[in-house]
Every structure is written in structure tokens, then in C-alpha cells.
Amino acid sequence: MVAKKAAVDPIDFKISPEDQDEDGFVSLWNISSSTCNGDLEKTRALAAKLLNFLCKRECDFVVISPADASFLDEKFESENKLLYDWKPESEHVDILSQHAEVPAKAFMSFLTTHKFSPSTKYNPRRADRVEWFNEKWCVG
């Protein structure tokens, strides 16, 4: 007998127009929160999965302000778990995903193109996380 793979309901991502800036950018946290109807535990779990997925797929359009980049650099220097602990229960996920912004339309296209699956465990190596943050995030 061949075991069938369990079907997973796709996520119906919601991006609130109020959460987008004038250029259509929105934080990963706000995407997760809108999608999870504000449920903190589910929001954090989805934000963690998105951070891991975007890192694993080397997404290069995450944007952060210069002030936020300095803040996160200092935070990482004092507590390296910021880039190492992206478990669904980690508050480090909150900090990163609240500062990481993406263009809403490009983000949705990226998820489709790179086949994001809510049932897949994305777990980039520590070195890849640091490199992604330092090399792929756009400061501006």
C-alpha cells in the first residue's frame, strides 16, 4: 500500500492596504498578522516560516531603513540569536519580521514562483542567515 501525502490547505495571504506604504512595501510581520487575523502565536509562526523560506530561496528584495539596519546590527552584535533563532516561538522573529519590508506584489509572486508551502520546513544554515541579512537585504 502506498501512503498518500496529506493535502495541505494553501495559505490565503492577506495584505492590508493600510499596512502598505506609498510604494507598496509592507513588513513581513504585517503580512503574517493580517493573514492570521492578528493571532500572535500564528502570526509569529508564519513570520518565522516566511523568514526561513525567503532566506533559503535567497530573496533579494527585502528592504530595511538605515536606522533599522543599524538597530538590527547592534542587536545582533549583543545577541546573535537574532539571526540564529527563528523558531515559531521565538521573539527574535518578531523583531526581524517587523523591520523587514517587501514589495507586496513582488512578494506574492516570489512565493508562487518559488513554490512556498506551509507544510515544508525551511531551515537555512546559520552562515546562510547571516549572509542573507548582510548581503541580500537592501538598505534604503
VEXVEX-183553 format. One record per atom (N, C-alpha, C, O): residue number from 0; residue in three letters; atom name; x, y, z. Coordinates in steps of 0.02 Angstrom, whole numbers, plus 50000, padded with zeros to 5 digits. Each point is the difference from the previous one (the first is absolute). Example, Ala and Ser with C-alpha at 12.3 -4.5 7.8 and 13.67 -1.06 7.14 Angstrom:
! VEXVEX-183553
REC    n  res  atom      u      v      w
REC    0  ALA     N  50660  49716  50390
REC    0  ALA    CA  49955  50059  50000
REC    0  ALA     C  50045  50060  50000
REC    0  ALA     O  50052  49999  50033
REC    1  SER     N  49930  50054  49931
REC    1  SER    CA  50042  50059  50003
REC    1  SER     C  49961  50055  50037
REC    1  SER     O  50025  50055  50008
//
This chain:
! VEXVEX-183553
REC    n  res  atom      u      v      w
REC    0  MET     N  50042  49941  50000
REC    0  MET    CA  49958  50059  50000
REC    0  MET     C  50044  50062  50000
REC    0  MET     O  50048  50005  50039
REC    1  VAL     N  49937  50042  49918
REC    1  VAL    CA  50038  50062  49994
REC    1  VAL     C  49966  50053  50043
REC    1  VAL     O  49940  50013  49993
REC    2  ALA     N  50100  50018  50050
REC    2  ALA    CA  49972  50054  50042
REC    2  ALA     C  49991  50063  49958
REC    2  ALA     O  50044  50019  49961
REC    3  LYS     N  49899  50011  50047
REC    3  LYS    CA  49987  50062  49964
REC    3  LYS     C  50025  50058  50043
REC    3  LYS     O  49994  50001  50061
REC    4  LYS     N  50034  50047  49904
REC    4  LYS    CA  50022  50061  50035
REC    4  LYS     C  49938  50040  50019
REC    4  LYS     O  49955  50011  49960
REC    5  ALA     N  50044  50011  50103
REC    5  ALA    CA  49943  50038  50024
REC    5  ALA     C  49995  50067  49963
REC    5  ALA     O  50050  50034  49991
REC    6  ALA     N  49892  49983  49989
REC    6  ALA    CA  49989  50064  49966
REC    6  ALA     C  50003  50055  50052
REC    6  ALA     O  49973  49994  50055
REC    7  VAL     N  50060  50060  49926
REC    7  VAL    CA  50006  50057  50045
REC    7  VAL     C  49962  50058  49969
REC    7  VAL     O  50008  50016  49941
REC    8  ASP     N  49951  50015  50100
REC    8  ASP    CA  49964  50058  49976
REC    8  ASP     C  50049  50056  49986
REC    8  ASP     O  50042  50016  50042
REC    9  PRO     N  49953  50014  49899
REC    9  PRO    CA  50045  50057  49987
REC    9  PRO     C  49980  50059  50045
REC    9  PRO     O  49944  50006  50022
REC   10  ILE     N  50105  50036  49990
REC   10  ILE    CA  49987  50059  50041
REC   10  ILE     C  49970  50054  49955
REC   10  ILE     O  50024  50013  49946
REC   11  ASP     N  49924  50017  50078
REC   11  ASP    CA  49969  50056  49966
REC   11  ASP     C  50031  50063  50029
REC   11  ASP     O  49974  50029  50048
REC   12  PHE     N  50081  49993  49922
REC   12  PHE    CA  50035  50058  50026
REC   12  PHE     C  49957  50063  49992
REC   12  PHE     O  49967  50011  49949
REC   13  LYS     N  50033  50028  50104
REC   13  LYS    CA  49964  50063  50000
REC   13  LYS     C  50049  50057  50013
REC   13  LYS     O  50040  49998  50047
REC   14  ILE     N  49958  50051  49910
REC   14  ILE    CA  50042  50059  50009
REC   14  ILE     C  49953  50060  50002
REC   14  ILE     O  49969  50019  49950
REC   15  SER     N  50028  50010  50108
REC   15  SER    CA  49955  50057  50009
REC   15  SER     C  50028  50062  49966
REC   15  SER     O  50059  50017  50008
REC   16  PRO     N  49899  50018  49953
REC   16  PRO    CA  50024  50062  49968
REC   16  PRO     C  50025  50051  50051
REC   16  PRO     O  50045  50039  49985
REC   17  GLU     N  49926  49961  50075
REC   17  GLU    CA  50021  50047  50052
REC   17  GLU     C  50071  49986  50025
REC   17  GLU     O  50033  50045  50027
REC   18  ASP     N  49990  49893  49965
REC   18  ASP    CA  50066  49982  50024
REC   18  ASP     C  50055  50016  49949
REC   18  ASP     O  50059  49998  50017
REC   19  GLN     N  49922  50017  49922
REC   19  GLN    CA  50049  50015  49947
REC   19  GLN     C  50017  50074  50000
REC   19  GLN     O  49957  50043  50012
REC   20  ASP     N  50106  49971  49973
REC   20  ASP    CA  50019  50070  49993
REC   20  ASP     C  49982  50024  49929
REC   20  ASP     O  49971  49962  49962
REC   21  GLU     N  50045  50099  50022
REC   21  GLU    CA  49980  50029  49936
REC   21  GLU     C  50032  49964  49940
REC   21  GLU     O  49975  50005  49944
REC   22  ASP     N  50079  49957  50069
REC   22  ASP    CA  50033  49963  49946
REC   22  ASP     C  49980  49926  49998
REC   22  ASP     O  50027  49961  49961
REC   23  GLY     N  49926  50020  50082
REC   23  GLY    CA  49975  49931  50000
REC   23  GLY     C  50041  49953  50043
REC   23  GLY     O  49993  49939  49993
REC   24  PHE     N  50050  50087  50051
REC   24  PHE    CA  50040  49958  50044
REC   24  PHE     C  49961  49986  50065
REC   24  PHE     O  49963  50043  50024
REC   25  VAL     N  50048  49897  50002
REC   25  VAL    CA  49966  49980  50061
REC   25  VAL     C  50047  49954  50039
REC   25  VAL     O  50040  49963  49970
REC   26  SER     N  49956  50038  50096
REC   26  SER    CA  50044  49958  50040
REC   26  SER     C  49976  49927  49998
REC   26  SER     O  49940  49987  49993
REC   27  LEU     N  50107  49967  50015
REC   27  LEU    CA  49982  49929  50003
REC   27  LEU     C  49953  49988  50060
REC   27  LEU     O  49956  49958  49996
REC   28  TRP     N  50055  50079  50058
REC   28  TRP    CA  49957  49993  50059
REC   28  TRP     C  49928  50019  49983
REC   28  TRP     O  49954  49964  50019
REC   29  ASN     N  50036  50091  49947
REC   29  ASN    CA  49932  50022  49984
REC   29  ASN     C  49966  49952  49951
REC   29  ASN     O  49940  49989  50005
REC   30  ILE     N  50098  49982  49949
REC   30  ILE    CA  49972  49950  49955
REC   30  ILE     C  49977  49940  50041
REC   30  ILE     O  49944  49976  49992
REC   31  SER     N  50099  50002  50053
REC   31  SER    CA  49984  49942  50042
REC   31  SER     C  49941  50014  50046
REC   31  SER     O  49955  49958  50008
REC   32  SER     N  50044  50101  50021
REC   32  SER    CA  49946  50018  50046
REC   32  SER     C  49933  50004  49964
REC   32  SER     O  49950  49975  50025
REC   33  SER     N  50049  50057  49917
REC   33  SER    CA  49937  50005  49961
REC   33  SER     C  49977  49931  49979
REC   33  SER     O  49940  49984  50004
REC   34  THR     N  50106  49974  49974
REC   34  THR    CA  49984  49933  49977
REC   34  THR     C  49972  49957  50057
REC   34  THR     O  49956  49959  49990
REC   35  CYS     N  50071  50051  50070
REC   35  CYS    CA  49980  49960  50059
REC   35  CYS     C  49949  50036  50044
REC   35  CYS     O  49989  49981  50057
REC   36  ASN     N  49980  50071  49915
REC   36  ASN    CA  49948  50037  50036
REC   36  ASN     C  50022  50025  50069
REC   36  ASN     O  49961  50001  50047
REC   37  GLY     N  50103  50019  49958
REC   37  GLY    CA  50025  50030  50061
REC   37  GLY     C  50018  49951  50056
REC   37  GLY     O  50021  50022  50054
REC   38  ASP     N  49971  49913  49935
REC   38  ASP    CA  50017  49950  50051
REC   38  ASP     C  50076  49999  50008
REC   38  ASP     O  50036  49981  49954
REC   39  LEU     N  49989  50039  50105
REC   39  LEU    CA  50072  50008  50011
REC   39  LEU     C  50039  49936  49987
REC   39  LEU     O  50051  50001  49966
REC   40  GLU     N  49927  49944  50061
REC   40  GLU    CA  50036  49936  49992
REC   40  GLU     C  50004  49979  49927
REC   40  GLU     O  50053  49979  49976
REC   41  LYS     N  49891  50026  49989
REC   41  LYS    CA  49999  49982  49929
REC   41  LYS     C  50039  50050  49958
REC   41  LYS     O  50034  49980  49952
REC   42  THR     N  49962  50084  50066
REC   42  THR    CA  50038  50052  49964
REC   42  THR     C  50074  49986  50005
REC   42  THR     O  50036  50002  49950
REC   43  ARG     N  49988  49985  50110
REC   43  ARG    CA  50071  49987  50011
REC   43  ARG     C  50022  49937  49962
REC   43  ARG     O  50054  49999  49970
REC   44  ALA     N  49904  49949  50031
REC   44  ALA    CA  50017  49938  49965
REC   44  ALA     C  50005  50011  49925
REC   44  ALA     O  50046  49975  49968
REC   45  LEU     N  49907  50063  50004
REC   45  LEU    CA  50002  50014  49928
REC   45  LEU     C  50059  50045  49983
REC   45  LEU     O  50035  49988  49950
REC   46  ALA     N  49978  50063  50091
REC   46  ALA    CA  50057  50044  49988
REC   46  ALA     C  50066  49961  50002
REC   46  ALA     O  50044  50012  49959
REC   47  ALA     N  49961  49941  50087
REC   47  ALA    CA  50061  49958  50004
REC   47  ALA     C  50007  49958  49937
REC   47  ALA     O  50055  49996  49972
REC   48  LYS     N  49891  49974  50005
REC   48  LYS    CA  50002  49959  49940
REC   48  LYS     C  50019  50043  49940
REC   48  LYS     O  50039  49978  49957
REC   49  LEU     N  49935  50083  50038
REC   49  LEU    CA  50016  50044  49944
REC   49  LEU     C  50073  50022  50002
REC   49  LEU     O  50033  50001  49948
REC   50  LEU     N  49993  50017  50111
REC   50  LEU    CA  50071  50018  50005
REC   50  LEU     C  50044  49943  49976
REC   50  LEU     O  50047  50010  49961
REC   51  ASN     N  49939  49931  50063
REC   51  ASN    CA  50040  49941  49981
REC   51  ASN     C  49995  49986  49925
REC   51  ASN     O  50050  49986  49968
REC   52  PHE     N  49889  50019  50005
REC   52  PHE    CA  49989  49988  49929
REC   52  PHE     C  50037  50052  49958
REC   52  PHE     O  50036  49982  49953
REC   53  LEU     N  49956  50082  50063
REC   53  LEU    CA  50032  50053  49961
REC   53  LEU     C  50075  49994  50003
REC   53  LEU     O  50035  50013  49951
REC   54  CYS     N  49992  49969  50107
REC   54  CYS    CA  50072  49990  50006
REC   54  CYS     C  50023  49941  49958
REC   54  CYS     O  50048  50004  49962
REC   55  LYS     N  49917  49940  50045
REC   55  LYS    CA  50018  49939  49964
REC   55  LYS     C  49999  50012  49925
REC   55  LYS     O  50042  49973  49963
REC   56  ARG     N  49911  50067  50013
REC   56  ARG    CA  49993  50014  49928
REC   56  ARG     C  50039  50063  49980
REC   56  ARG     O  49995  50022  49943
REC   57  GLU     N  50044  50006  50103
REC   57  GLU    CA  50043  50058  49988
REC   57  GLU     C  49962  50059  49970
REC   57  GLU     O  50024  50031  49953
REC   58  CYS     N  49919  49984  50075
REC   58  CYS    CA  49961  50058  49977
REC   58  CYS     C  50041  50063  50009
REC   58  CYS     O  50028  50013  50053
REC   59  ASP     N  49976  50026  49893
REC   59  ASP    CA  50043  50059  50002
REC   59  ASP     C  49963  50067  49998
REC   59  ASP     O  50029  50051  49982
REC   60  PHE     N  49907  49948  50036
REC   60  PHE    CA  49964  50064  50000
REC   60  PHE     C  49971  50019  50068
REC   60  PHE     O  49952  50038  50004
REC   61  VAL     N  50077  49935  50049
REC   61  VAL    CA  49981  50021  50067
REC   61  VAL     C  50033  50068  50012
REC   61  VAL     O  50060  50008  49988
REC   62  VAL     N  49901  50040  50035
REC   62  VAL    CA  50025  50068  50009
REC   62  VAL     C  49995  50019  50074
REC   62  VAL     O  49954  49981  50036
REC   63  ILE     N  50095  50058  49984
REC   63  ILE    CA  50002  50024  50069
REC   63  ILE     C  50028  50071  50000
REC   63  ILE     O  50043  50016  49959
REC   64  SER     N  49934  50025  50086
REC   64  SER    CA  50026  50069  50004
REC   64  SER     C  50070  49999  50029
REC   64  SER     O  50018  49953  50035
REC   65  PRO     N  50022  50099  49952
REC   65  PRO    CA  50067  50004  50029
REC   65  PRO     C  49998  49997  50077
REC   65  PRO     O  50042  49967  50031
REC   66  ALA     N  49910  50067  49999
REC   66  ALA    CA  49995  50000  50073
REC   66  ALA     C  49983  49930  50026
REC   66  ALA     O  50028  49977  50050
REC   67  ASP     N  49926  49989  49916
REC   67  ASP    CA  49982  49932  50020
REC   67  ASP     C  50058  49952  49989
REC   67  ASP     O  50010  49955  50041
REC   68  ALA     N  50028  50054  49906
REC   68  ALA    CA  50058  49958  49987
REC   68  ALA     C  50052  50008  50056
REC   68  ALA     O  50027  49950  50024
REC   69  SER     N  49985  50111  49997
REC   69  SER    CA  50047  50012  50056
REC   69  SER     C  49974  49968  50064
REC   69  SER     O  50038  49969  50037
REC   70  PHE     N  49897  50040  49976
REC   70  PHE    CA  49969  49970  50059
REC   70  PHE     C  50009  49924  50000
REC   70  PHE     O  50020  49971  50051
REC   71  LEU     N  49966  49997  49893
REC   71  LEU    CA  50005  49927  49996
REC   71  LEU     C  50072  49976  50003
REC   71  LEU     O  50015  49949  50030
REC   72  ASP     N  50031  50089  49940
REC   72  ASP    CA  50072  49983  50005
REC   72  ASP     C  50022  50001  50073
REC   72  ASP     O  50034  49954  50023
REC   73  GLU     N  49947  50099  50013
REC   73  GLU    CA  50019  50006  50070
REC   73  GLU     C  49968  49944  50041
REC   73  GLU     O  50031  49971  50045
REC   74  LYS     N  49907  50014  49940
REC   74  LYS    CA  49963  49947  50035
REC   74  LYS     C  50035  49933  49988
REC   74  LYS     O  50007  49960  50047
REC   75  PHE     N  50013  50026  49892
REC   75  PHE    CA  50034  49938  49983
REC   75  PHE     C  50067  49996  50036
REC   75  PHE     O  50020  49946  50023
REC   76  GLU     N  50017  50110  49980
REC   76  GLU    CA  50065  50000  50034
REC   76  GLU     C  49992  49982  50074
REC   76  GLU     O  50042  49966  50028
REC   77  SER     N  49905  50058  50003
REC   77  SER    CA  49990  49987  50071
REC   77  SER     C  49965  49933  50013
REC   77  SER     O  50007  49970  50054
REC   78  GLU     N  49956  50006  49896
REC   78  GLU    CA  49963  49937  50009
REC   78  GLU     C  49994  49966  49932
REC   78  GLU     O  49953  50014  49962
REC   79  ASN     N  50094  49940  50023
REC   79  ASN    CA  50001  49971  49933
REC   79  ASN     C  49940  49955  49986
REC   79  ASN     O  49992  49979  49943
REC   80  LYS     N  49968  50006  50106
REC   80  LYS    CA  49940  49960  49988
REC   80  LYS     C  49951  50035  49952
REC   80  LYS     O  49956  49968  49972
REC   81  LEU     N  50053  50096  50020
REC   81  LEU    CA  49955  50037  49955
REC   81  LEU     C  49999  49969  49931
REC   81  LEU     O  49948  49997  49968
REC   82  LEU     N  50110  49980  50008
REC   82  LEU    CA  50002  49969  49934
REC   82  LEU     C  50004  49924  50003
REC   82  LEU     O  49999  49967  49949
REC   83  TYR     N  50004  50006  50111
REC   83  TYR    CA  50007  49927  50006
REC   83  TYR     C  49936  49966  50025
REC   83  TYR     O  49990  49941  49987
REC   84  ASP     N  49968  50095  50049
REC   84  ASP    CA  49941  49970  50031
REC   84  ASP     C  49937  50025  49966
REC   84  ASP     O  49971  50050  50021
REC   85  TRP     N  50008  49914  49928
REC   85  TRP    CA  49939  50018  49964
REC   85  TRP     C  49947  49947  50009
REC   85  TRP     O  49962  49984  49953
REC   86  LYS     N  50034  49989  50107
REC   86  LYS    CA  49948  49951  50015
REC   86  LYS     C  49934  50036  50007
REC   86  LYS     O  49999  50060  50016
REC   87  PRO     N  49946  49906  49973
REC   87  PRO    CA  49934  50032  50004
REC   87  PRO     C  49985  50032  50068
REC   87  PRO     O  49958  50045  50003
REC   88  GLU     N  50074  49933  50050
REC   88  GLU    CA  49987  50029  50066
REC   88  GLU     C  50049  50055  50019
REC   88  GLU     O  49996  50026  50056
REC   89  SER     N  50051  49991  49900
REC   89  SER    CA  50052  50048  50016
REC   89  SER     C  49980  50073  49988
REC   89  SER     O  49973  50017  49948
REC   90  GLU     N  50039  50024  50102
REC   90  GLU    CA  49986  50071  49992
REC   90  GLU     C  50050  50034  49952
REC   90  GLU     O  49987  50056  49977
REC   91  HIS     N  50068  49910  50007
REC   91  HIS    CA  50047  50027  49951
REC   91  HIS     C  49966  50006  49932
REC   91  HIS     O  50016  50044  49960
REC   92  VAL     N  49938  49911  50027
REC   92  VAL    CA  49961  50002  49938
REC   92  VAL     C  49961  50066  49997
REC   92  VAL     O  49996  50031  49947
REC   93  ASP     N  49975  49989  50109
REC   93  ASP    CA  49961  50062  50002
REC   93  ASP     C  50044  50059  49979
REC   93  ASP     O  49981  50040  49957
REC   94  ILE     N  50078  49964  50073
REC   94  ILE    CA  50045  50057  49988
REC   94  ILE     C  50019  50003  49926
REC   94  ILE     O  49994  50053  49969
REC   95  LEU     N  50030  49892  50004
REC   95  LEU    CA  50021  50000  49930
REC   95  LEU     C  49942  50013  49953
REC   95  LEU     O  50006  50042  49955
REC   96  SER     N  49939  49923  50054
REC   96  SER    CA  49945  50006  49952
REC   96  SER     C  49964  50067  50004
REC   96  SER     O  49968  50021  49952
REC   97  GLN     N  50037  50013  50105
REC   97  GLN    CA  49970  50067  50005
REC   97  GLN     C  50042  50052  49964
REC   97  GLN     O  49973  50053  49982
REC   98  HIS     N  50091  49934  50008
REC   98  HIS    CA  50043  50047  49965
REC   98  HIS     C  50010  49983  49926
REC   98  HIS     O  50016  50044  49960
REC   99  ALA     N  49974  49893  50023
REC   99  ALA    CA  50010  49977  49930
REC   99  ALA     C  49939  50018  49959
REC   99  ALA     O  49944  49977  50014
REC  100  GLU     N  50066  50063  49934
REC  100  GLU    CA  49945  50020  49956
REC  100  GLU     C  50012  49972  49930
REC  100  GLU     O  50056  49995  49977
REC  101  VAL     N  49889  49989  49991
REC  101  VAL    CA  50002  49973  49932
REC  101  VAL     C  49947  50035  49958
REC  101  VAL     O  49949  50022  50026
REC  102  PRO     N  50063  49984  49908
REC  102  PRO    CA  49948  50026  49956
REC  102  PRO     C  49945  49947  49995
REC  102  PRO     O  50014  49943  49982
REC  103  ALA     N  49926  50075  50035
REC  103  ALA    CA  49944  49952  50006
REC  103  ALA     C  49991  49957  49938
REC  103  ALA     O  49996  49939  50004
REC  104  LYS     N  50001  50092  49938
REC  104  LYS    CA  49987  49962  49938
REC  104  LYS     C  50058  49953  49984
REC  104  LYS     O  49988  49942  49982
REC  105  ALA     N  50073  50082  50024
REC  105  ALA    CA  50058  49958  49985
REC  105  ALA     C  50005  49943  50051
REC  105  ALA     O  50020  49944  49982
REC  106  PHE     N  49962  50069  50080
REC  106  PHE    CA  50001  49949  50052
REC  106  PHE     C  49952  49943  49982
REC  106  PHE     O  50019  49941  50004
REC  107  MET     N  49921  50075  49977
REC  107  MET    CA  49950  49949  49983
REC  107  MET     C  50023  49960  49939
REC  107  MET     O  49992  49939  49998
REC  108  SER     N  50037  50095  49954
REC  108  SER    CA  50027  49966  49940
REC  108  SER     C  50058  49953  50019
REC  108  SER     O  50004  49944  49974
REC  109  PHE     N  50039  50079  50071
REC  109  PHE    CA  50057  49960  50022
REC  109  PHE     C  49976  49936  50034
REC  109  PHE     O  50027  49946  49988
REC  110  LEU     N  49922  50060  50055
REC  110  LEU    CA  49974  49941  50034
REC  110  LEU     C  49975  49948  49950
REC  110  LEU     O  50011  49940  50008
REC  111  THR     N  49955  50084  49940
REC  111  THR    CA  49973  49955  49949
REC  111  THR     C  50056  49970  49958
REC  111  THR     O  50002  49939  49990
REC  112  THR     N  50043  50103  49986
REC  112  THR    CA  50054  49978  49957
REC  112  THR     C  50045  49949  50034
REC  112  THR     O  50021  49951  49970
REC  113  HIS     N  49993  50060  50094
REC  113  HIS    CA  50045  49956  50037
REC  113  HIS     C  49962  49947  50040
REC  113  HIS     O  50030  49964  50042
REC  114  LYS     N  49905  50030  49946
REC  114  LYS    CA  49958  49947  50027
REC  114  LYS     C  50002  49995  50076
REC  114  LYS     O  50015  49947  50028
REC  115  PHE     N  49968  50108  50005
REC  115  PHE    CA  49995  49999  50073
REC  115  PHE     C  49946  49951  50021
REC  115  PHE     O  49945  49999  49972
REC  116  SER     N  50072  49960  50076
REC  116  SER    CA  49952  49952  50027
REC  116  SER     C  49998  50006  50076
REC  116  SER     O  50052  49996  50032
REC  117  PRO     N  49889  50014  49997
REC  117  PRO    CA  49996  50007  50072
REC  117  PRO     C  50019  49936  50038
REC  117  PRO     O  50014  50002  50059
REC  118  SER     N  49986  49941  49906
REC  118  SER    CA  50017  49937  50033
REC  118  SER     C  50074  49983  49996
REC  118  SER     O  50023  49953  50033
REC  119  THR     N  50015  50084  49927
REC  119  THR    CA  50071  49986  49993
REC  119  THR     C  50040  50035  50054
REC  119  THR     O  49986  50058  50017
REC  120  LYS     N  50064  49907  50010
REC  120  LYS    CA  50043  50031  50049
REC  120  LYS     C  50061  50029  49964
REC  120  LYS     O  50039  49963  49971
REC  121  TYR     N  49967  50102  50032
REC  121  TYR    CA  50057  50035  49970
REC  121  TYR     C  50047  50016  50057
REC  121  TYR     O  49981  50032  50048
REC  122  ASN     N  50081  49945  49947
REC  122  ASN    CA  50046  50010  50055
REC  122  ASN     C  50070  50016  49973
REC  122  ASN     O  50043  49956  49995
REC  123  PRO     N  49969  50108  49987
REC  123  PRO    CA  50066  50019  49975
REC  123  PRO     C  50053  49995  50054
REC  123  PRO     O  49986  50007  50060
REC  124  ARG     N  50075  49981  49919
REC  124  ARG    CA  50056  49997  50047
REC  124  ARG     C  50013  50069  50030
REC  124  ARG     O  49981  50051  49971
REC  125  ARG     N  50051  49950  50087
REC  125  ARG    CA  50015  50063  50033
REC  125  ARG     C  50040  50047  49955
REC  125  ARG     O  49984  50059  49994
REC  126  ALA     N  50067  49914  49974
REC  126  ALA    CA  50042  50041  49956
REC  126  ALA     C  49959  50030  49943
REC  126  ALA     O  50011  50057  49980
REC  127  ASP     N  49941  49905  49995
REC  127  ASP    CA  49957  50025  49945
REC  127  ASP     C  49955  50056  50025
REC  127  ASP     O  49986  50047  49963
REC  128  ARG     N  49991  49947  50098
REC  128  ARG    CA  49957  50053  50029
REC  128  ARG     C  50038  50066  50006
REC  128  ARG     O  49975  50053  49982
REC  129  VAL     N  50086  49943  50044
REC  129  VAL    CA  50041  50060  50008
REC  129  VAL     C  50017  50030  49932
REC  129  VAL     O  49995  50060  49991
REC  130  GLU     N  50024  49897  49962
REC  130  GLU    CA  50016  50024  49933
REC  130  GLU     C  49939  50032  49967
REC  130  GLU     O  50005  50053  49969
REC  131  TRP     N  49937  49916  50037
REC  131  TRP    CA  49938  50027  49971
REC  131  TRP     C  49986  50068  50029
REC  131  TRP     O  49985  50047  49963
REC  132  PHE     N  50019  49959  50102
REC  132  PHE    CA  49986  50065  50032
REC  132  PHE     C  50051  50053  49979
REC  132  PHE     O  49981  50056  49984
REC  133  ASN     N  50083  49925  50016
REC  133  ASN    CA  50053  50050  49984
REC  133  ASN     C  50007  50015  49926
REC  133  ASN     O  50017  50056  49981
REC  134  GLU     N  49969  49895  49976
REC  134  GLU    CA  50013  50009  49929
REC  134  GLU     C  49938  50011  49956
REC  134  GLU     O  50005  50032  49948
REC  135  LYS     N  49938  49942  50072
REC  135  LYS    CA  49941  50002  49957
REC  135  LYS     C  49949  50052  50020
REC  135  LYS     O  49962  50024  49958
REC  136  TRP     N  50036  49993  50106
REC  136  TRP    CA  49952  50051  50021
REC  136  TRP     C  50022  50068  49973
REC  136  TRP     O  50059  50016  50001
REC  137  CYS     N  49894  50022  49974
REC  137  CYS    CA  50015  50066  49971
REC  137  CYS     C  49988  50053  50054
REC  137  CYS     O  49948  50002  50032
REC  138  VAL     N  50102  50041  49978
REC  138  VAL    CA  49993  50055  50047
REC  138  VAL     C  49983  50062  49960
REC  138  VAL     O  50035  50019  49953
REC  139  GLY     N  49910  50012  50067
REC  139  GLY    CA  49980  50060  49962
REC  139  GLY     C  49937  50030  50022
REC  139  GLY     O  49978  50051  49972
//
